Amino acid sequence: MKTIALYPGSFDPITNGHLDILERATNLFETVIVTVAVNNKKDAVFSGDERVELIKECIKDKEWAKNVEVNQFTGLLVDHAQDMNADTLVRGVRQISDFEYEFRMALTNKRLAPEVDTIFLMPDEEFTFISASIVKEVAYWDGDLSSFVPDIVAKALTEKFKDK
């Protein structure tokens, strides 16, 4: 049986914590589809296409990423999971507040699509404090991003905020 997992998120931007979760997921599933959620109600630093390209660049030389696909979607996550033939959603949980939100979302998704399960993965402890919003704040103020995101993402953020 082929197992396909969907790893959804806004990934605005992708962080070292996201990549840690992605690598862990590749050890559990035959295929992992990283899917960038495009929400027109949110102000994103990067467009959906830019986020997809940054993710692809971040994983292109990783041995563990050979069975990773990257795409984007708008709409209900479970609909996209069904379209991709994914039977599992992968969600990263850094702390209790993340779990409370993710647990509610998992229950909602289960109600909408009973055949799609959700698993929660914790990042390595060195990444538990990293969030995209913190990364954007550090980037805005021209701080050192080297321990938060891959170099390509740091360069892209620096370019986005150069004329702040």
C-alpha positions, 0 to 999 in steps of 0.5 A: 500500500502506497502511503501519501502524506500531506504536510500543509502550512503557509510556509511564509517563510519555510524555517529550519523547524519546518524542514526538520518536520519534513525530514521526519515525515519522509521517514514515515511515508513513501511520499510527502507532499508539502502543500503551501496554503494560499490564503488571500485574507492574509498578508504574506511576505512571499507569494504562493509561487515564491514559497513553493520555489523557496521550498524546492530550493531548500530541499533540492540537494537533500537525500531524504527529499527524493520522494517529496513533492511541493504544490500549493492550494486554496480552499479546504485542506481535506479536499486537497488531501483527497485530490492528492490521494493523501490519507494523512496530514502531517502537522508540526507541534512546538508547544501546548498552544500549537497542540490546542489549535491543531487538535481542533483542526484535526477534529474538524478535518476528521469530521469533513473527511473521516478517511484522512488522519492527522499525525502530530510531529514535534521538531527537534528541541533546538527548533521549538521556539522558531516560528515564521512570525518571529523569523519575519520580525528578525528579518524586518529589523535586519537581524541574523537569520542563520539559525532560523532559516536556510541561507536562500530563505535568509537572502530572500527575506533580506531582499523583501525587507531591504526598502522597509 
